[in-house]
Amino acid sequence: MMNKLQLKPRELKIISVIAATHSIGDAAALLGMAQANVSKYLSDFETRVGLKVFERTTRQLALTQFGEALLPYVNATLDKNSQLINFIADYKHEKRGKVTIYAPTGIVTYLSRHVIHQIKDIGDIRISLKTYNLDRNEFSEGVTFPDDCDILITYAQPKDESLVASVLTQYSVTAFATEEYLNQHPLNGPEDLINHSCILIDSMLVDDANIWRFRVHGSDDVQDYRVTGNYICDNTQTALELARNNLGIVFAPKESLKKELKNGSLVPCFPHQEEWWLDLTAIFRKREYQPWRVQYVLDGVLNNLRQQIAQAANGRPELDD
């Protein structure tokens, strides 16, 4: 009779959640169900199958050997069911499903603060914001598009040339420190950085150093400089905090320091505009390969960013990383 076994999506979901929480009570709370109903669904499933999925230990539920083997199939079936529901919703242009946006730390903060709430009427769309800070090779070799990503906002072109790369704006990166630090440790140009405490970014480390790039004063040529220091951070925001406390020099987008430059807590290290210009780029799949929910959120993000860029006094956004 096993070939006539009917599996209900609700009981598969219950098994998956119990396996994750190791508790019928916790599973019931997450699912918004009465604990007795969750127990009945599980008991009915185990009776029909003729095998136990869970066994009770002293403090929690644990998967049986059968349960361990069953769980990957349960989760795969739930994923397929979710994909089917999302396909139908997309086909009907319903606002349902998840859209994942990756960006560097500061840009994720900027999106959260200034952009996401401007996307109106998202219905049941779930927007997931994730951090993606470039490593040292991706500036030159291209950025990898994460498997679960729908929209990637970053500073580099994609490694996969089939993706769309839309440049939103261009802004400068240069060296900053406090006036107190510069008074105690003066420097005249990027060539002096080798003798200073520079605050490093972990993803950019090469032999315990970072490579900082500057435009040669009076020309369009750029030159790389190897810098070292006592402090290493995994994002620019943390590095800025250290720089504010006179702990060294930070390499950061000028647009992320507008408040600091205005109040004088940080100042440019060099008298000339020796900056490295970066393209802020939105990367996404071609529209014919996008679910409708992704197109809806993408249009909202890009339209709001471009509007804010156009309204900025100097034509560039006040980004935070």
KEKE-3310 file (N, C-alpha, C; in steps of 0.2 Angstrom, whole numbers, plus 5000, padded with zeros to 4 digits):
npx = (5004:5011:5013:5002:5003:4999:5006:5006:5009:5008:5011:5024:5031:5030:5037:5050:5052:5051:5063:5072:5071:5070:5060:5043:5034:5041:5041:5027:5025:5032:5026:5013:5003:4992:5000:4995:4989:5001:5007:4998:4998:5011:5010:5000:5007:5018:5011:5005:5016:5022:5034:5045:5049:5055:5063:5061:5073:5081:5079:5075:5068:5074:5081:5077:5086:5079:5073:5084:5088:5076:5074:5082:5075:5062:5065:5069:5057:5049:5056:5054:5040:5039:5045:5037:5025:5030:5033:5020:5015:5023:5019:5007:5009:5010:5014:5025:5036:5055:5067:5084:5097:5113:5127:5141:5146:5143:5135:5124:5119:5116:5106:5096:5093:5089:5083:5076:5064:5057:5052:5037:5021:5025:5018:5018:5031:5048:5062:5078:5093:5110:5128:5142:5158:5171:5185:5203:5206:5195:5192:5200:5199:5185:5169:5161:5145:5134:5126:5113:5109:5100:5101:5115:5125:5139:5157:5164:5165:5156:5161:5155:5150:5138:5129:5120:5127:5125:5131:5129:5134:5149:5162:5175:5189:5200:5214:5212:5213:5214:5216:5224:5232:5239:5246:5255:5261:5266:5264:5268:5264:5257:5268:5274:5266:5271:5278:5269:5255:5243:5226:5220:5211:5203:5199:5207:5220:5237:5250:5251:5248:5240:5235:5235:5227:5231:5228:5240:5246:5240:5239:5231:5236:5237:5244:5250:5252:5260:5254:5255:5250:5244:5231:5217:5203:5186:5178:5174:5168:5171:5184:5185:5180:5191:5200:5195:5199:5212:5221:5227:5228:5215:5208:5196:5179:5176:5163:5157:5161:5155:5150:5160:5170:5164:5163:5176:5182:5188:5201:5207:5222:5231:5236:5233:5221:5222:5215:5207:5196:5180:5168:5151:5141:5127:5122:5114:5103:5098:5083:5073:5076:5073:5062:5046:5044:5057:5060:5052:5056:5069:5068:5062:5073:5084:5077:5075:5088:5094:5087:5090:5104:5103:5098:5107:5118:5131:5130:5132:5129:5127:5135:5140:5151)
npy = (4994:5006:5013:5020:5030:5046:5061:5076:5093:5101:5092:5089:5101:5103:5092:5096:5108:5104:5096:5106:5113:5104:5102:5100:5110:5122:5121:5122:5135:5143:5139:5144:5136:5125:5116:5103:5100:5100:5089:5079:5079:5074:5062:5055:5055:5046:5035:5031:5029:5020:5020:5027:5045:5053:5052:5053:5061:5064:5078:5083:5082:5070:5065:5050:5035:5033:5045:5054:5050:5053:5067:5076:5073:5078:5092:5095:5093:5102:5114:5113:5114:5127:5134:5131:5138:5151:5152:5152:5163:5173:5172:5176:5189:5192:5198:5191:5180:5179:5191:5194:5205:5209:5219:5229:5233:5247:5251:5243:5247:5260:5258:5252:5263:5273:5269:5256:5257:5266:5258:5255:5246:5232:5220:5203:5201:5196:5205:5202:5207:5207:5206:5209:5211:5216:5205:5206:5202:5204:5217:5218:5206:5204:5202:5189:5183:5179:5163:5163:5176:5190:5204:5213:5226:5235:5238:5233:5226:5212:5195:5185:5187:5187:5193:5208:5224:5239:5255:5266:5277:5287:5289:5295:5288:5290:5294:5297:5305:5310:5327:5329:5317:5319:5330:5325:5316:5320:5320:5320:5315:5301:5292:5293:5285:5272:5274:5275:5272:5263:5259:5243:5233:5218:5209:5213:5210:5207:5198:5203:5216:5230:5236:5252:5263:5277:5292:5299:5315:5328:5321:5307:5295:5281:5274:5261:5258:5250:5247:5246:5242:5242:5239:5229:5228:5221:5229:5245:5254:5251:5253:5267:5271:5268:5276:5289:5289:5292:5282:5280:5280:5280:5272:5277:5280:5296:5301:5294:5301:5313:5320:5319:5326:5339:5342:5342:5331:5321:5323:5325:5317:5322:5337:5338:5333:5318:5305:5289:5284:5276:5265:5264:5250:5241:5225:5212:5198:5196:5203:5194:5183:5184:5183:5190:5197:5200:5209:5219:5224:5227:5238:5247:5249:5254:5265:5273:5275:5281:5293:5299:5301:5310:5321:5324:5336:5337:5328:5315:5301:5300:5289:5275:5267)
npz = (5000:5001:4989:4988:4997:5003:5005:5014:5012:5024:5034:5031:5032:5046:5051:5046:5053:5066:5066:5065:5077:5087:5096:5099:5105:5102:5088:5086:5090:5081:5069:5071:5077:5087:5100:5102:5089:5081:5086:5083:5069:5067:5073:5065:5053:5056:5059:5047:5039:5046:5053:5065:5066:5074:5090:5108:5118:5134:5135:5123:5106:5095:5079:5072:5065:5053:5051:5050:5037:5030:5031:5021:5010:5013:5015:5002:4995:5000:4996:4982:4982:4986:4976:4966:4970:4970:4956:4951:4957:4952:4939:4939:4943:4956:4972:4980:4988:4990:4989:4986:4991:4989:4996:4999:5017:5021:5010:5012:5024:5020:5010:5019:5027:5018:5006:5005:5012:5004:4994:4989:4993:4994:4996:4999:4997:5002:5008:5008:5015:5013:5017:5007:5005:4995:4989:4988:4975:4967:4962:4951:4944:4943:4950:4960:4957:4970:4973:4978:4975:4970:4967:4966:4973:4970:4969:4958:4941:4935:4936:4928:4912:4906:4915:4919:4921:4928:4929:4942:4948:4950:4962:4974:4982:4995:5007:5024:5040:5058:5062:5073:5073:5061:5063:5073:5065:5052:5034:5016:5004:4995:4994:5007:5015:5019:5030:5040:5052:5045:5043:5041:5029:5031:5020:5010:5012:5009:5011:5024:5022:5014:4998:4992:4981:4971:4962:4952:4955:4945:4934:4924:4928:4938:4954:4964:4981:4994:5010:5028:5045:5063:5065:5060:5050:5046:5039:5032:5040:5053:5053:5051:5063:5071:5066:5069:5082:5082:5078:5067:5048:5037:5022:5012:5005:5000:5000:5011:5022:5025:5036:5045:5038:5038:5051:5055:5061:5054:5041:5024:5020:5011:5002:4988:4976:4976:4972:4970:4959:4960:4952:4956:4955:4949:4949:4940:4934:4917:4912:4906:4913:4926:4940:4942:4955:4958:4948:4951:4964:4960:4951:4960:4969:4960:4954:4965:4970:4959:4958:4971:4969:4958:4965:4974:4980:4974:4964:4968:4978:4996:5002:5013:5013)
capx = (5000:5015:5013:4996:5004:4998:5010:5003:5014:5008:5015:5031:5033:5030:5043:5056:5053:5053:5070:5076:5070:5071:5054:5036:5032:5044:5039:5021:5025:5035:5021:5007:4998:4992:5005:4992:4989:5007:5008:4993:5000:5017:5008:4997:5012:5022:5007:5004:5022:5024:5041:5046:5053:5058:5063:5062:5078:5079:5077:5072:5067:5080:5079:5079:5090:5075:5072:5090:5088:5070:5074:5084:5069:5057:5067:5069:5050:5047:5059:5051:5034:5040:5047:5031:5021:5033:5032:5013:5014:5026:5016:5001:5012:5008:5020:5026:5043:5060:5072:5090:5101:5120:5131:5146:5143:5141:5129:5118:5117:5113:5099:5092:5092:5087:5080:5071:5057:5054:5049:5030:5017:5028:5014:5021:5038:5052:5068:5084:5099:5116:5134:5146:5163:5175:5191:5208:5206:5189:5193:5203:5196:5178:5165:5157:5138:5132:5120:5106:5108:5095:5104:5122:5127:5146:5162:5167:5162:5155:5165:5150:5148:5131:5125:5119:5131:5123:5134:5125:5138:5156:5165:5182:5192:5207:5216:5210:5215:5212:5221:5229:5237:5243:5251:5260:5264:5265:5266:5267:5261:5256:5274:5276:5262:5275:5281:5263:5251:5237:5221:5219:5204:5205:5198:5212:5227:5242:5257:5250:5248:5235:5238:5231:5229:5230:5229:5246:5244:5241:5238:5226:5239:5236:5250:5249:5256:5259:5254:5254:5248:5243:5224:5214:5195:5183:5174:5177:5165:5175:5191:5183:5180:5198:5204:5193:5202:5219:5225:5230:5225:5210:5207:5188:5176:5174:5155:5155:5164:5153:5149:5167:5174:5161:5164:5183:5184:5193:5203:5211:5229:5235:5234:5230:5216:5225:5210:5205:5188:5176:5161:5146:5138:5121:5123:5108:5102:5094:5076:5070:5078:5071:5055:5043:5045:5064:5060:5048:5061:5075:5065:5062:5080:5087:5074:5076:5095:5096:5084:5094:5110:5102:5096:5113:5121:5137:5128:5134:5126:5131:5136:5143:5156)
capy = (5000:5011:5017:5025:5035:5053:5066:5083:5098:5104:5088:5089:5107:5101:5088:5100:5113:5100:5094:5112:5116:5099:5103:5101:5116:5128:5121:5125:5142:5145:5138:5147:5131:5123:5110:5097:5099:5098:5082:5074:5078:5070:5055:5053:5053:5041:5029:5030:5027:5014:5021:5033:5050:5056:5049:5058:5060:5067:5085:5086:5077:5069:5061:5043:5034:5034:5053:5057:5049:5056:5074:5079:5073:5082:5099:5096:5093:5109:5119:5112:5116:5134:5136:5131:5143:5157:5152:5154:5170:5177:5171:5180:5195:5193:5201:5185:5177:5182:5195:5194:5210:5209:5225:5231:5235:5254:5252:5239:5252:5266:5255:5251:5269:5278:5266:5251:5260:5270:5254:5254:5241:5225:5214:5197:5200:5197:5207:5200:5211:5203:5210:5206:5215:5213:5204:5210:5201:5205:5223:5217:5200:5203:5200:5183:5184:5173:5159:5165:5183:5193:5211:5214:5232:5234:5243:5230:5223:5205:5190:5182:5192:5186:5197:5215:5228:5246:5259:5271:5284:5287:5293:5295:5285:5293:5293:5302:5304:5316:5333:5327:5312:5322:5335:5321:5311:5323:5316:5325:5312:5293:5288:5293:5280:5266:5275:5277:5267:5262:5254:5238:5229:5211:5205:5216:5208:5203:5197:5207:5223:5232:5240:5257:5265:5284:5295:5303:5322:5332:5316:5302:5289:5278:5271:5257:5259:5245:5250:5241:5245:5238:5237:5226:5227:5218:5233:5252:5258:5249:5256:5274:5272:5268:5283:5294:5289:5294:5276:5279:5282:5275:5273:5277:5284:5303:5302:5291:5305:5320:5323:5320:5332:5345:5344:5342:5325:5318:5327:5322:5317:5325:5343:5338:5328:5312:5301:5284:5284:5269:5265:5260:5246:5237:5219:5208:5194:5199:5203:5188:5177:5187:5182:5197:5200:5203:5215:5225:5227:5230:5244:5251:5251:5258:5271:5277:5277:5286:5299:5302:5303:5316:5326:5326:5343:5337:5323:5309:5299:5300:5282:5274:5262)
capz = (5000:5001:4983:4988:5002:5002:5009:5015:5013:5030:5039:5029:5035:5053:5052:5045:5059:5073:5066:5066:5084:5092:5101:5097:5107:5098:5082:5086:5091:5074:5064:5073:5078:5094:5101:5101:5082:5078:5089:5079:5062:5067:5075:5060:5048:5058:5059:5040:5036:5049:5055:5069:5063:5080:5097:5113:5123:5141:5135:5117:5101:5090:5073:5071:5059:5047:5051:5047:5030:5027:5031:5015:5005:5015:5014:4995:4993:5003:4992:4976:4983:4987:4969:4962:4972:4968:4949:4950:4959:4947:4932:4940:4945:4963:4976:4984:4988:4993:4984:4990:4989:4992:4995:5005:5023:5021:5006:5015:5029:5016:5008:5025:5030:5013:5000:5006:5014:4998:4989:4992:4991:4992:4997:5003:4995:5008:5005:5012:5014:5015:5016:5002:5004:4989:4991:4984:4968:4963:4959:4944:4940:4943:4956:4959:4959:4974:4970:4980:4975:4965:4965:4969:4972:4972:4966:4952:4936:4936:4932:4923:4907:4904:4919:4917:4925:4927:4933:4945:4949:4952:4968:4975:4988:4997:5013:5029:5047:5062:5062:5079:5070:5055:5067:5076:5060:5045:5027:5010:4998:4996:4995:5014:5019:5021:5037:5044:5054:5041:5046:5035:5028:5031:5014:5005:5015:5005:5015:5030:5020:5009:4992:4991:4974:4971:4955:4952:4955:4939:4928:4925:4929:4945:4956:4970:4987:5000:5017:5034:5051:5069:5066:5054:5051:5041:5035:5032:5045:5059:5051:5052:5070:5074:5063:5073:5089:5081:5078:5060:5042:5034:5015:5012:5000:5003:5002:5017:5028:5024:5042:5048:5035:5039:5058:5056:5065:5050:5036:5019:5021:5006:5000:4982:4975:4974:4973:4966:4957:4959:4949:4960:4950:4951:4944:4941:4929:4912:4915:4904:4917:4933:4942:4942:4961:4957:4943:4955:4969:4957:4948:4966:4971:4955:4953:4971:4970:4954:4960:4976:4966:4955:4969:4978:4978:4970:4959:4970:4984:5002:5003:5019:5013)
cpx = (5004:5015:5007:4997:5003:5002:5007:5009:5014:5012:5022:5034:5034:5036:5050:5057:5054:5060:5074:5076:5071:5065:5048:5033:5035:5042:5032:5020:5027:5029:5014:5001:4998:4997:5001:4991:4995:5009:5004:4996:5006:5015:5005:5002:5016:5018:5006:5010:5024:5031:5041:5051:5058:5058:5065:5068:5076:5076:5074:5071:5073:5078:5081:5083:5085:5074:5077:5090:5082:5071:5076:5078:5063:5058:5067:5062:5047:5049:5055:5044:5034:5041:5041:5026:5023:5032:5025:5012:5017:5022:5009:5003:5009:5015:5021:5033:5048:5065:5078:5095:5108:5123:5136:5143:5140:5135:5123:5115:5113:5106:5094:5089:5088:5083:5075:5064:5053:5050:5042:5026:5020:5024:5018:5028:5043:5059:5073:5090:5105:5122:5138:5152:5168:5182:5196:5208:5200:5188:5195:5200:5189:5175:5161:5150:5136:5126:5113:5105:5104:5098:5110:5124:5134:5151:5165:5163:5161:5159:5161:5148:5141:5126:5125:5123:5129:5126:5130:5128:5145:5158:5172:5183:5199:5208:5214:5212:5213:5218:5227:5234:5241:5248:5256:5264:5263:5267:5264:5263:5260:5262:5276:5272:5266:5278:5275:5259:5244:5232:5219:5213:5206:5205:5203:5219:5231:5248:5256:5250:5242:5238:5233:5232:5227:5231:5235:5244:5245:5241:5232:5229:5238:5243:5248:5254:5255:5259:5253:5252:5246:5236:5221:5207:5192:5178:5176:5174:5169:5182:5190:5183:5187:5202:5202:5196:5210:5223:5228:5226:5221:5209:5199:5185:5174:5167:5153:5157:5161:5152:5156:5171:5171:5162:5172:5186:5189:5195:5206:5218:5233:5232:5231:5225:5218:5220:5210:5198:5186:5170:5156:5141:5132:5122:5117:5107:5098:5087:5072:5071:5076:5063:5052:5044:5052:5064:5057:5053:5067:5073:5065:5068:5083:5084:5075:5084:5097:5093:5088:5101:5109:5101:5102:5116:5127:5136:5130:5131:5130:5131:5141:5149:5159)
cpy = (5006:5016:5022:5030:5042:5057:5073:5088:5101:5099:5088:5095:5106:5097:5092:5105:5110:5098:5100:5114:5111:5099:5104:5108:5122:5127:5124:5132:5146:5145:5141:5142:5129:5117:5104:5095:5097:5091:5077:5073:5074:5063:5052:5051:5047:5034:5027:5027:5020:5014:5028:5038:5053:5052:5054:5056:5063:5074:5087:5080:5076:5064:5054:5041:5035:5042:5056:5056:5052:5064:5078:5079:5077:5089:5100:5097:5100:5114:5119:5115:5124:5137:5136:5136:5150:5158:5155:5161:5175:5177:5176:5187:5197:5195:5196:5182:5181:5185:5196:5200:5210:5216:5225:5234:5242:5254:5248:5244:5258:5263:5254:5258:5274:5275:5261:5253:5264:5265:5252:5248:5234:5219:5209:5196:5201:5199:5205:5204:5208:5207:5206:5212:5212:5211:5207:5208:5203:5212:5222:5211:5199:5200:5194:5184:5178:5169:5161:5173:5185:5200:5211:5222:5233:5239:5240:5227:5215:5200:5186:5188:5192:5191:5204:5219:5235:5250:5265:5277:5282:5291:5291:5291:5288:5292:5299:5300:5310:5321:5331:5322:5315:5327:5331:5317:5314:5319:5321:5322:5304:5289:5288:5288:5274:5267:5276:5271:5267:5257:5250:5235:5222:5207:5207:5214:5204:5203:5203:5214:5224:5236:5245:5261:5273:5286:5299:5311:5325:5327:5311:5295:5287:5274:5267:5258:5253:5248:5245:5245:5240:5236:5234:5225:5224:5222:5240:5256:5257:5253:5264:5276:5272:5274:5289:5295:5289:5288:5275:5282:5277:5277:5272:5281:5291:5304:5299:5296:5312:5323:5324:5326:5338:5347:5344:5336:5321:5323:5323:5322:5321:5332:5343:5333:5321:5306:5295:5284:5277:5270:5261:5257:5242:5231:5214:5203:5198:5198:5197:5182:5179:5185:5189:5200:5203:5209:5221:5228:5230:5237:5249:5254:5255:5265:5276:5279:5282:5293:5303:5304:5310:5322:5328:5332:5342:5331:5316:5307:5299:5293:5281:5269:5262)
cpz = (5000:4995:4983:4994:5000:5007:5009:5016:5020:5035:5037:5032:5043:5055:5051:5051:5065:5072:5067:5074:5089:5097:5097:5099:5103:5091:5081:5086:5084:5069:5065:5074:5085:5094:5100:5093:5079:5080:5085:5072:5062:5068:5069:5054:5050:5058:5052:5037:5039:5052:5059:5066:5068:5086:5102:5117:5130:5140:5129:5112:5097:5084:5074:5065:5052:5046:5048:5039:5026:5026:5025:5010:5007:5014:5006:4992:4994:4998:4985:4976:4983:4980:4965:4964:4970:4960:4948:4952:4954:4940:4933:4942:4952:4967:4981:4983:4990:4987:4989:4987:4993:4991:5000:5011:5023:5016:5008:5020:5025:5013:5013:5027:5025:5008:5001:5008:5009:4993:4992:4989:4989:4993:5002:5001:5002:5005:5010:5010:5017:5013:5012:5001:4999:4992:4986:4977:4963:4960:4951:4940:4940:4949:4955:4961:4963:4971:4972:4979:4969:4962:4969:4967:4974:4968:4959:4947:4937:4933:4927:4918:4905:4909:4917:4923:4924:4932:4936:4946:4950:4957:4970:4982:4989:5004:5018:5036:5051:5061:5068:5076:5065:5058:5070:5071:5053:5039:5022:5005:5000:4997:5003:5018:5022:5028:5042:5046:5050:5043:5040:5035:5027:5024:5009:5007:5010:5008:5021:5028:5015:5004:4991:4985:4974:4964:4956:4951:4948:4933:4929:4927:4937:4947:4963:4975:4992:5006:5022:5040:5057:5069:5059:5055:5045:5037:5036:5038:5052:5059:5053:5059:5073:5072:5067:5080:5088:5081:5071:5054:5039:5026:5014:5007:5003:5004:5008:5023:5028:5031:5046:5045:5037:5047:5060:5060:5061:5044:5031:5021:5017:5003:4993:4981:4972:4976:4968:4965:4956:4956:4954:4955:4953:4946:4946:4934:4923:4914:4912:4909:4925:4934:4943:4949:4961:4953:4947:4960:4965:4954:4954:4968:4967:4954:4959:4972:4965:4955:4966:4974:4962:4959:4974:4976:4973:4965:4961:4977:4990:5005:5009:5019:5006)
residu = (MET:MET:ASN:LYS:LEU:GLN:LEU:LYS:PRO:ARG:GLU:LEU:LYS:ILE:ILE:SER:VAL:ILE:ALA:ALA:THR:HIS:SER:ILE:GLY:ASP:ALA:ALA:ALA:LEU:LEU:GLY:MET:ALA:GLN:ALA:ASN:VAL:SER:LYS:TYR:LEU:SER:ASP:PHE:GLU:THR:ARG:VAL:GLY:LEU:LYS:VAL:PHE:GLU:ARG:THR:THR:ARG:GLN:LEU:ALA:LEU:THR:GLN:PHE:GLY:GLU:ALA:LEU:LEU:PRO:TYR:VAL:ASN:ALA:THR:LEU:ASP:LYS:ASN:SER:GLN:LEU:ILE:ASN:PHE:ILE:ALA:ASP:TYR:LYS:HIS:GLU:LYS:ARG:GLY:LYS:VAL:THR:ILE:TYR:ALA:PRO:THR:GLY:ILE:VAL:THR:TYR:LEU:SER:ARG:HIS:VAL:ILE:HIS:GLN:ILE:LYS:ASP:ILE:GLY:ASP:ILE:ARG:ILE:SER:LEU:LYS:THR:TYR:ASN:LEU:ASP:ARG:ASN:GLU:PHE:SER:GLU:GLY:VAL:THR:PHE:PRO:ASP:ASP:CYS:ASP:ILE:LEU:ILE:THR:TYR:ALA:GLN:PRO:LYS:ASP:GLU:SER:LEU:VAL:ALA:SER:VAL:LEU:THR:GLN:TYR:SER:VAL:THR:ALA:PHE:ALA:THR:GLU:GLU:TYR:LEU:ASN:GLN:HIS:PRO:LEU:ASN:GLY:PRO:GLU:ASP:LEU:ILE:ASN:HIS:SER:CYS:ILE:LEU:ILE:ASP:SER:MET:LEU:VAL:ASP:ASP:ALA:ASN:ILE:TRP:ARG:PHE:ARG:VAL:HIS:GLY:SER:ASP:ASP:VAL:GLN:ASP:TYR:ARG:VAL:THR:GLY:ASN:TYR:ILE:CYS:ASP:ASN:THR:GLN:THR:ALA:LEU:GLU:LEU:ALA:ARG:ASN:ASN:LEU:GLY:ILE:VAL:PHE:ALA:PRO:LYS:GLU:SER:LEU:LYS:LYS:GLU:LEU:LYS:ASN:GLY:SER:LEU:VAL:PRO:CYS:PHE:PRO:HIS:GLN:GLU:GLU:TRP:TRP:LEU:ASP:LEU:THR:ALA:ILE:PHE:ARG:LYS:ARG:GLU:TYR:GLN:PRO:TRP:ARG:VAL:GLN:TYR:VAL:LEU:ASP:GLY:VAL:LEU:ASN:ASN:LEU:ARG:GLN:GLN:ILE:ALA:GLN:ALA:ALA:ASN:GLY:ARG:PRO:GLU:LEU:ASP:ASP)
# end
